[in-house]
Amino acid sequence: MTEDAWTRERIEAEGPITDVPTTAAILRASAWSVYEEIRRGTWTLTRVLRIGRKIKIPTHDLIALLYAPDKRTAGTQPPADATTSETTTRSDFDDDSTRPRPRPAVAPSGR
């Protein structure tokens, strides 16, 4: 095993969430590809959490993706509908709606 191998324990040591470059390294993909899939809405491997401008990935989702359930994770898998690529922010649910509001487009500046 190489020194930079991503073991289950190393992924768990990342904490509850991790960033896109780390997710890409774990999956042996390019960070650019992961960002592009998230931007396009085609990322379906894990949930995507948007915190302001930051994008975070739950490490539990990576572990569930890469490792078969065992006694440590039995019964703690996210629901099937929780692994979609739909992203939301806290302000998306300020009203009573259960659907996120679309973000307004930003017009280019006339400079």
Summary of the structure (lengths in Angstrom):
residues: 111
radius of gyration: 16.3
end to end distance: 54.2
largest distance: 59.5
contacts: 221
relative contact order: 0.14
helix: 36%
strand: 10%
